[in-house]
Amino acid sequence: MPQRNGLENHTVGSGFVLLGFSDRSSLQGLYFTGFLVIYLVVLAGNSLVALITALDSSLHSPMYFFLRNLSFLEICYTSVTLPKMLVGFLMGDGRISFLGCAAQLYFLVLLGSVESLLLAAMAYDRYVTICDPLRYALVVGRGLCVRLVVGSWAVVVPVQLGQTCQVFALPFCASHDLHHFFCDVPPLLELACANTWGNRVTLDTIILVFVVLPFSLIVISYVKIIRAILRIPSAPGRRKAFSTCSSHLGVVTLFYGSATVVYLKRWSRDSLGTNKYLALFYTVVTPMFNPVIYSLRNKEVRFALKRLLWTK
């Protein structure tokens, strides 16, 4: 009998079970409270940053245009995973439908890839600011910023749609228990009972293009930035130059640090626990800290926040 593909191999009521913290059922209430607080902080913090950078005319520069888009991505990113996790904690039910899992996976990888490209664009902005300040206004105009953001979405949308369709065309005839907090490519491939070589090639190619390449461009940018900063004769000048990059550098470290470990190392059942907690870090913890990093390390944002709160 010919093997059916994944879409045909599922009934309307079939799906997956997100195990997450199911091994600690006595702490579900505590997890619900903690992650609810985190989600509210992510929403409030990133919404506030987006609002400030949109309303304050002093923050209408390319850097804050990118920051506003980053805050929007972080809100969407956490909204793809956290609400479902909260429902699971509250109801004690980690089930997710087949189509729901496909939608969650698509938006997760879509938003993550766009954010990776956006961080590279922000690094280029910082590079021009430090290394070619006299031509900054000419090189990094609003038109270029819009093209970089729109171009990122235009490239990523069809690629990740193709990967999602490729993953869910597989037959999942083994256990449907996902040892994860959300639907992601590596744990889903572990459940497939067909040859996943093509899927892994696709995943590795996407990682190369949307993770390794942008990160390499960021590293190259900062190598040149550091060289330029070290050539500044005065210590106050060097501190001021570095302060313009420190917030972005912190966000890059948080995002790429855990994401790189999860996706570049080979996923196996022995590393399920470690990988799912690292994934939780870059999908939940990083979006929570981004507004804090940009507000505490950036005087312009702090002053704009004071003007917004105190203006009558």
C-alpha positions, 0 to 999 in steps of 0.5 A: 500500500503506498505511503500517504503524505503528512496531510493525508495521514492526519484526521481533522481531530489529530495533532500533537501534544506539547509536553513542555513542563508536563513533568512538573505538573505540581508547578503548573500554577506557578509557571502560569503566573510567571509566564503571564508576567513575562508576557505582559512585560514583553507587551508593555515594554516593546509597545512603549519603545515602539510608541516612543520612537513613533511619537518623539520627533527626536527619535525619527532616525534610521536607528530608531526606525529599525528599533521600532520594527524590532519591538513589533517583531518581539511582540509578534514573536512572543505572541506566537508561543506564549499564549498557547503555553499559558492556556496549556498551563491553565487547562493542563492540556498541551494538545495543539491541532495539526494546522495550529502547529503548522501555523505556529511553526510558520510564524515562529521561523518567519519572525525569527528569520526577519529579526535576524536580518533586521539585526544585521541591518541595524549593525550596518547602520551602526557601522556607517555611523561610526566609520563614515559619519560624514556620509551617514545621512546620504548613505542611510536614508529612510528609503534604504531603511524601508527597502531593507525591512520590506526586502527582509519580509519579501525574501523570508515569507516564501522561503519559510512557507516552503519549509513549513509545507515540506515539514508537514508533508511528512507522515507523523506515524510515531508518537505525537508527543513533542518534547518542546514548548512550541512547534519547531522544526527539529523536534517535529523531524524527530517524530517523522517516520520517513526519510528527513534528509531533504528537510535537514538539508533545507533547514541547514541551508536556511540556517546558513542564509538567515542565521550564519550569514547575517551573524557573520556580517554583524561580526565583520561590522563590529570588527571594523567599528572597534578598529574605528573606535580605537583610532579615536584619540580621546577616551571620552570620544571612545566611550561615546562611540561605543555607547551608541553600539552597546545596546545593539550588541547586547541584543545581538548577543542574547538573540544569537547566543542561544539560537545558534546553540540550538540550531547549529548543534545536532538535535537528538533525543539526549539533548531534548531538555537542554535544547527546549530551555535554550529555545525558551530563552531566545523566544521569551527571555530575549524579547523581555530584556530588549526594551530594558537594554535599549532604555537603560543604555540609551539616554535618548530613549530615557529622555524621550520617555520622560517627555512622554510621561511628563508632558501635559 
